[in-house]
């Protein structure tokens, strides 16, 4: 392992270029952060709870390749994912794979936090050996049940065992493991994790609101079974503030990636631009909000609907979604561009559903420039008829969705198989890969048939 280079003033990857004052409650955490899955968000949440600020070091593609294997997402995509996490204060790209005290100190951090698993470099040595020797290491529990390696395995092996039939029943302890006590325990753990991820940027206060929509399976999948359904309040968070526009977005958010993150960021930007036109950012308006409500806040409140596993699989096939609704929901919950979540949202937001939303009819229903799902109908007819439909235009990451990520894995299959072996996972054989490719082709054929039937 080459000696870690210490940048000179003017060459640090992000400002400040002068050394920051070292604080005990400014934490450093670092990693690859490949795929923005909920395990990464859980790590950032726990690290943030150890202090008042959290600096996140992100390793380069080149260093990860040498020490661990290929990344699925580029450095730019991984930085965007960390920046979108509500618990992160700032990100530092190109952080060394073996944690360097001069880097940690430059950005004003005394302690380095990491999970209770062991991370080694290409020589098999502990990546945190220098930090531990200095007595500046803090440990938190690794988030169980999810890792980048797990997700790669699901893609290559085409498994569906991760699907959740009904999140509402699972959280109630009515579905899941055969043993009733195990079901109850699982329900408690999952409910607690939803509450944890629905915290504010400190990791302790109230953050996003969480709801669950209950209706028939047909109403969730199609636009011809119109039901208002009913909404269950799972987590009481911070609702809309006076003057905010409540806007609605929905999707599968599978393998919550740069495409989703950029779309959500652009929704916020559109609402900020609209707020600017109506005088939201004028000094008098800002001072009025502070005087009347004790704080300033943005012009938008974003409510995100998340589709069930069986809804996504109905339209996309193969073993999509790669993440189940619980995992996808946690990914959305941790995102700073989201203020509330509706689990099990319908694929097509009907007029009765939009009227029944917890904050009334939204000011806008946003959709991205492309659709991952092969559809036979327009799911946004109601929003268009109501005059509240808005579309985000073309952007840099519009092509990045679960299908794109799976293709990246398949194109570099041998490298990822080696990564699985290094991690002690079962290697994927040629037959399994061929099966995945056949299923993807079949899904593509169905997509073309549906497109021609429109």
Secondary structure, 3 states (H helix, E strand, C coil): CCCCCCCCCCCCCCCCCCCCCCECCEEEEEECCCCCCHHHHHHHHHHHHCCCEEEEEECCHHHHHHHCCCCCCCHHHHHHHHHCECCCCEEEECCCCCCCHHHHHHCCECCEEEECCCCECCCCCECCHHHHHCCCEEEECCCCCCCHHHHHHHHHHCCCCCCCCCHHHHHCCCCCCCCHHHHHHHHHHHHHHHHHHCECCCCCCECCEEEEEECCHHHHHCCCCCCCCEEEEEECCCCCCCCCEEEEEEECCCCCCHHHHHHHHHHHHHHHHHHHHCCCCCHHHHHHHHHHHCCCCCCEEEEEEECCHHHHHHHHCCCCCCCCHHHHHHHHHCECCCCEEEECCCCCCCHHHHHHCCCCCCCEEEECCCCCCCCCCCCCHHHHHCCCEEECCCCCCCCCCHHHHHHHHHHCHHHHHHHHHHCCCCCCCHHHHHHHHHHHHHHHHHHHHHHHHC
